[in-house]
Amino acid sequence: MAYESFRDFLTLLEQEGELIRYSDPIATELEITELADREMKKPNGGKALLIEKPTVHGKISSFPLAINTLGSFKRMALSFGAKSVDEVADAMGDLMQAKPPTNMKQAIGLLKSAMDLRHVRPKKVTSAPCQDVVHLAKNSKTSIQDLERKDATLLDLPILKCWPMDGGRYVTLPCVVTKDPDTGERNVGMYRVQVYDPWTTGMHWQLQKVAARHGKRYFETGEKMPVAIFLGGDPVYPFSATAPLPDGVDELLLAGYLRKSSVPLVKCKTVDLEVPANSDFVIEGYIDPKEELQMEGPFGDHTGYYSLADLYPVFHVTAVTHRRDAVYPATIVGIPPMEDFYIGAASVRLFLPIFKMNFPEIVDIALPAEGVFHNLVFVSIKKTYPMQAYKIMHGLWGMGQMMFTKYIVVVDENVDVHNTSEVLFHWFANTDPQRDSILTRGPSDVLDHATSEFAVGSKMGIDATKKLPGEGFPREWPPLIQMDEGIKCRIDEYLSRNPH
Ligand SMILES: Cc1cc2nc3c(=O)[nH]c(=O)nc-3n(C[C@H](O)[C@H](O)[C@H](O)COP(=O)(O)O)c2cc1C
């Protein structure tokens, strides 16, 4: 289902009883965070919140703010226009199974052509709601004459100061568009944006991310790098921007696939990039590679800790455009569980078929909320030969953003990886720590404050599967205690007749 606007999605959430409106003024400085954090900590992610009168320095913003809109499995499914996330994942799996690939390259190629087959390539349009209102930066060199010129800047948007020790205000759900200067391939990634002043921001793309690679090429050539940030529109946009797609696969193709309709793209007003015409806000600008990097942060992060200030490129705003009736989308990150848990879990579910293609023995994968995405991964496998669990650990550490995973625990197929208590039971019961664990080194998440070096760390793999001959276990493996199915049925029937 294609949403024409973020507002359309909010209307549906309200109809589904998934949205709470707040009509009193609430401050963008910390207060919205406290309200949203309490909501996100409720069972199954609570509700989405629509703050009708967010205040910025005590003044009511011209724009309402919505938060926690993707923060439950139900709202994730609604964002896809589906009954459940599983329904979308199964459809994606079916596409893949039509012609099973034999390696990762083929799998990605297949994903690309599967998306193409559904006629979901972005299409160009000339008029766009996201350009209803256009504000040009005072120092913008653009020659566009017919634009409505006002003194509106980023400071008019209800951008949050999330946590007490944050270095400032941050745009927290930005879809950042860049292009590879060599191939012209587009990337859309979600990288937070710290507001420095009315017309400049930080650009927090981390070392291993695609936009950072694009940026590096601009730093090599010395050319100015055009960047566009869009917010709102169809809710599949922010989801797609966070999805761990391989470098070179356009996130807007995934967005088109999920919304079952091409993403309408309009040219930006001041930079040579395109953005979804039905977004709510667009912030256009550039990064000048000749300019020095600037300190960005601290920021209360996904890890539950503040990520400390570090050097990042400076983004110069040349234009801010928006819908006349724009709603500003936001999220907060912090001590889990938060909205991002549901975004990440949906991603893992959707991309499970790709993992399975590479490793057919994989049954399921879960990233428990406590592990904050990359810290902890549980994998269940159908094990048929010795040391297979180790093959899976090494394979996963070599796959895209799975490289950041600190701990991988491999269990047998009968274990439900979404039930953390069940995994812990099998982990503790089935392992001899020295024999069944492996330590190795690799790149780490730049947000990881525990590694001794920046972006470099160690990893631990735990083989919690039943041990086979050849795995250094000479004894007999005992059976797991399980009741007969017939007895279970008899007792079910008995209890239904004699309820207590
Ligand atoms: C709410 C949220 C905020 C994020 N903020 C950042 C960020 O500031 N910097 C970053 O590099 N990744 C951030 N990420 C993770 C990236 O969006 C994710 O790794 C994505 O796949 C990167 O896209 P890319 O592979 O095209 O670079 C964030 C994810 C979420 C869900």
The ligand as an SDF file (V2000), in Angstrom:
LIG
                    3D

 31 33  0  0  0  0  0  0  0  0999 V2000
   16.9840    5.7680   14.2950 C   0  0  0  0  0  0  0  0  0  0  0  0
   18.2760    5.3930   13.6250 C   0  0  0  0  0  0  0  0  0  0  0  0
   19.3340    6.3060   13.6320 C   0  0  0  0  0  0  0  0  0  0  0  0
   20.5390    5.9770   13.0120 C   0  0  0  0  0  0  0  0  0  0  0  0
   21.5730    6.8830   13.0540 N   0  0  0  0  0  0  0  0  0  0  0  0
   22.7310    6.5960   12.4270 C   0  0  0  0  0  0  0  0  0  0  0  0
   23.7840    7.5620   12.4150 C   0  0  0  0  0  0  0  0  0  0  0  0
   23.6930    8.6440   12.9900 O   0  0  0  0  0  0  0  0  0  0  0  0
   24.9100    7.2390   11.7180 N   0  0  0  0  0  0  0  0  0  0  0  0
   25.0610    6.0450   11.0560 C   0  0  0  0  0  0  0  0  0  0  0  0
   26.0870    5.8400   10.4140 O   0  0  0  0  0  0  0  0  0  0  0  0
   24.0850    5.1000   11.0980 N   0  0  0  0  0  0  0  0  0  0  0  0
   22.9290    5.3640   11.7550 C   0  0  0  0  0  0  0  0  0  0  0  0
   21.9210    4.4310   11.7790 N   0  0  0  0  0  0  0  0  0  0  0  0
   22.1290    3.1250   11.1190 C   0  0  0  0  0  0  0  0  0  0  0  0
   22.0550    3.2600    9.6100 C   0  0  0  0  0  0  0  0  0  0  0  0
   20.8890    3.9370    9.2280 O   0  0  0  0  0  0  0  0  0  0  0  0
   22.0790    1.8940    8.9370 C   0  0  0  0  0  0  0  0  0  0  0  0
   23.3160    1.2990    9.2590 O   0  0  0  0  0  0  0  0  0  0  0  0
   21.9100    1.9600    7.4370 C   0  0  0  0  0  0  0  0  0  0  0  0
   21.8710    0.6630    6.9020 O   0  0  0  0  0  0  0  0  0  0  0  0
   23.0320    2.7240    6.7910 C   0  0  0  0  0  0  0  0  0  0  0  0
   22.7990    2.8020    5.4190 O   0  0  0  0  0  0  0  0  0  0  0  0
   23.9790    2.5760    4.3730 P   0  0  0  0  0  0  0  0  0  0  0  0
   24.3590    1.1120    4.4730 O   0  0  0  0  0  0  0  0  0  0  0  0
   23.3380    2.9180    3.0720 O   0  0  0  0  0  0  0  0  0  0  0  0
   25.1000    3.4780    4.7510 O   0  0  0  0  0  0  0  0  0  0  0  0
   20.7030    4.7240   12.3860 C   0  0  0  0  0  0  0  0  0  0  0  0
   19.6370    3.8140   12.3800 C   0  0  0  0  0  0  0  0  0  0  0  0
   18.4410    4.1310   13.0010 C   0  0  0  0  0  0  0  0  0  0  0  0
   17.3110    3.1340   13.0020 C   0  0  0  0  0  0  0  0  0  0  0  0
  1  2  1  0
  2  3  1  0
  2 30  2  0
  3  4  2  0
  4  5  1  0
  4 28  1  0
  5  6  2  0
  6  7  1  0
  6 13  1  0
  7  8  2  0
  7  9  1  0
  9 10  1  0
 10 11  2  0
 10 12  1  0
 12 13  2  0
 13 14  1  0
 14 15  1  0
 14 28  1  0
 15 16  1  0
 16 17  1  0
 16 18  1  0
 18 19  1  0
 18 20  1  0
 20 21  1  0
 20 22  1  0
 22 23  1  0
 23 24  1  0
 24 25  2  0
 24 26  1  0
 24 27  1  0
 28 29  2  0
 29 30  1  0
 30 31  1  0
M  END
$$$$
